[in-house]
């Protein structure tokens, strides 16, 4: 008996569906593995170490991968591997200028190590990668951010009954997005904004995170926490491109741990000013300007806010 064409098509569709689901599971498992360890540590602290599997170079290909648009084999290396370019090639001064700098004893800007230079390049590239609904790692970061913020407002018994969030809904507004479709807020600085947002909720101690979330969600002085985080990422990105952070980081850890810790510190600074000065949404641009001045003048002074022996942040927020 001749096979039914409809049954044959149904079988082909089922096989294709199973293949797509397998690819999706593989990407999500890789993403979950990368998220098991904390990717943020304060530079100079005793815990200042980033596990090899969570370096920015390891996270980068996961943040690019999609199931709907698989990368062709011949282009795979070009997309997922980043060439480490020697930072010396970025010195475009003329011979005359170099000699003049030596003769006049002008301070010469320290050259970045290859790993620091690579991290800087990857950070800038991630800012241009859009959020993708088909990327399992993107969703893991976003849903984990939601869970971290939600958990800070709940008791352990309440949280045990909470299921993973749906991709669209008013619940995203409660954790600081502008609308029920959170992915639209990442257009400013791509998945870099998502990555920084997620690591911020891991980097800040639980009691401080709870105080920040309460500050952001309590009327009438509430503010959109996720949107503020994305704006802070944008401020840092501007300074990064200007070369303000070129002298930080090292060959062992690169620049990314410093960059992410600076984002967490800038968020803490925003909230500290916001609460101590009884600010409203109308004051946010003024606060951003103050943070920008501090980033340009002394980024390390911002990191002092995250020092466990510094009580300024605790006294202000708690």
N, C-alpha and C positions, 0 to 999 in steps of 0.2 A: 504493500500500500504506500502511495506517495505521501511524503511528509507534508503536514499542513504548513503553508507559508507563514501563517500567523504565529504558530507555535515555534517555528524556527527563529523568527524575529524576536519573540519573547525570550528565547533562550540566549540569543546574542546580547540582548539588553541586560539580562540578569548577570551574564559573565562580565560585561563592561562595568556594571554597577559594583560588583564585588571587587574588581580590580581597582576602581577608584577609591572604595572604602579602605582597601588594604594600604593604598598609597597615603591616604589621609591618616590612618592609624600610625603608620611609620613616621610621618612628620610630627604628629602630636607626641609620640613617644620620645623622639629626639628632643623636642622642645621641653617636655617634662623633665628629661634628664638634665638639661642645661639649667633648669630653674630650681633644681633640688638644693643647690648651694647658693649662698649669698654672694652676689657679684659686687657688692659694695662694701668697702672697708675704708675707714678713715686713714689717710696717709699719715704715717708716723706713729700710729697706735700699735699695740701689741698684736692686734689681729689684722695688721696690714699685709694681707696676702690674698691673691686671687687664684683660685684653683685653676689648673690648666684647662679643664673642660669648660670653664666659664669666662675665658678671656674674650675680648671683643672680637678677635679673629675667629674664634670658634662660634660665637653667636651670630656673626655676620651672615654666613650662608643660610642659617636657619631662618633668619628674618627676610631673606630674599626668596626662599622656596615657596612655590605654589603648586596646588594639585591640578588646577585648570589649565595652566600654561607650563608644562614641564620643559626644563631646559634641554635642548638638543645636546647629545654627547659631545659633538665637536665644539660646542660653545661653553661646556660646563666649567672648564678650567678658567676661562676668561671671566665668567660671572662670579664664581664662588671663591676664587683665590685672588689675593691681592699682592701685587709685587711690592716688596720692600725697597723703596727707592732711597738711595743715600741722601740724607738731608743736606749734605754739603752742596748738592746741585741746586739748592734754593738760594744760595748766596749769589745775587746778581750784581754785586758792586763791581765797578770798574777797578782795574789795577791801580789807577791814580787814587781813587777813593780809599782803597785798602792801605796804600802807603801813607796817605794823609792821616788816616785813623791812628796808625802806629806812631807817626811823628808827633801828632798832637795829643797822644795818650788818650784818645777817645775810647770809652768802653766798647768793646766788641761784643755783640750779642752772641751768647753761647749757642752752639749748634745742637740741634736735637739729636738724640740717639735714634737709630733706625726704628726701634719698637715704638718710641714716642711719636715719631713722624707717621708711622703706619696707623697708630690709633687715631691720630688727628685726621688723617685721610678718611678712615672708616667712619668716624663720627660725622664728618661733613657729608659723606655719601649716604649714610642712613637717614639724614635729614631730607634727602630727596627720594626716599623709598616710600611710596604711599601705603596706607593700611590696606590689607587685602582680606576680604571675607573668606578667601580660599586657603589662607595660610594658617595652619594649625598653631604655630608658635605665636602669631599675633593674637589669636583668640585666647591662648593660655595666659599670656601677659595681661590682656584686658580683663578677663574673668577673674584672674588672681588679684588684680588691683581692686576690683569690686568687692571680692571676698575679704580682703585685708581691711578695707575701709568700713565695710558693713560689720565685720567682727569687732571692730573697736567700739562700736555703739551697742553691742549686745552682750548678754551674759553667756556663759558657756553652754547653758541648757537651751537658750534661744537659738544660738548659732548651730547647734547640732541638728536642728530641724530645717535649716535653710538649704535649699537646693541650688545648683548652679544657675546663674542668671540667664534669662533668654536674651538673644542678641538685640532685640528692639523692645523698648518699653520705658515707662516713666521712671522706673527704678534707677536708670542711668543719670537722670537729673539729680537724684538725691545724693549721688556720690560725686557731683561736681561738673557734669557735662551740660552743654547748652540745650540739648534736645534728647529725644528718645532714641536717636541713632548716633551713638558715641563716636563711631569711626569718622564722621564728618568733621570733628574738631581737630583731627590730626593733619589737616591740610597745610598748616603753617610750617611744621618742621617734621613731617613724616613719622615713621615708626621710631625715630630717635625720641620724640616726645613721649611715645608710649613706653619705651624702655626706661626712660628716666622716671616717669610716673610710677612705674611698677617698683623699681629699685628704691625709690624714695620711701614707699610704704614698708619696705623691708629694712631699710637703713636706720630709720628713726625708732628709738625705743618705744615700746607699746604704750606706756603712760603718756609720752609726749604726742604720739600719733593720735591717741584718743582725745587729748586736749585740743589738738589742731582740728580734728574732724568735728568736735563739738563747736569750736569757734566758727567753723565754716558753715555749719548747718543750723545755727541758732539765730532766729530772727530777733530784731530787725537788722542786725549787722552781719548777716550771713553773706558768703561769697562762694562762687563756683570753684571748688578746690582743684578739679581736674584742669580747668581752663587756666587757672593761675599757674599750675605746674607746667603746662605747655608754654605759657608766656615766659616763665623763668628759663626754660630750656632754650627758647629763642634768644633771650638776653645772653646766655652763656655761649650760644653758637656764634653770635655776633662778635663777642670778645675773642673766641677761639680763632675765627677767621682773621682777626686783626693781629694775631700773634701774641696776645696778652699772656697766654698760658704756655708758651713755648719753652719756658725755663723750668717747668714743673714736670713731674713724672720721672721715671727712670727706666733703664734698659730691662730690668727684671719684671716690673708690672706695667710698663707703658704709661699712657696718659689717662686711659679710661677710668681707673679707680678714682683718681683725683677729680676728674671732670664730674663724675657721678656724685662723689661726696660733696663737691661744691654746689651741685644742684640741691641736695638735701639741706645743706647749710643755708642756701639762699631762700629756700622755702621756709625754713625755721625763722630766718630773719624777717621775711615778709609777715609771717604770722605774729612775731614778736612786736613789730611796729604796729601792725593792724590792731592788736588788742590793747597795747599800752597807750596808744593815742586815740582809742575809741573811733577808729576809722569806719568808713562805709565804702561801698563800691566806687563812689566818686573820688576816693583818694588813692585808688590802686595805681594809677599812672605815676603819681608822686612817689609812692613806695618803690615802684620799679626803677625810677630815676635814681633814688637813693642807693638801691642795690647795685645798679650799674656803676655809680661812682665808686662804691666800695670794691667792686670787681676790678675796676681799672687801677685803683690806688693800691689795694692790698688784699688779694684773694685769700691769703692765709688767715687774715683777721676774721673773715667770715667762718672759716673752719673751726675757729675757737669756740663757736656756739655749740658745736657737737662734742666738745671735749667733756668727758664724764665729770671732771673736777670743776667745770664752769657751771655755776648755779644761775646765771643770768636768764637762760631760756626757761629753766624749771620754775624760777620765781615769777617769771612773767606769765607763763601759760597755765601753771597749775594753781 
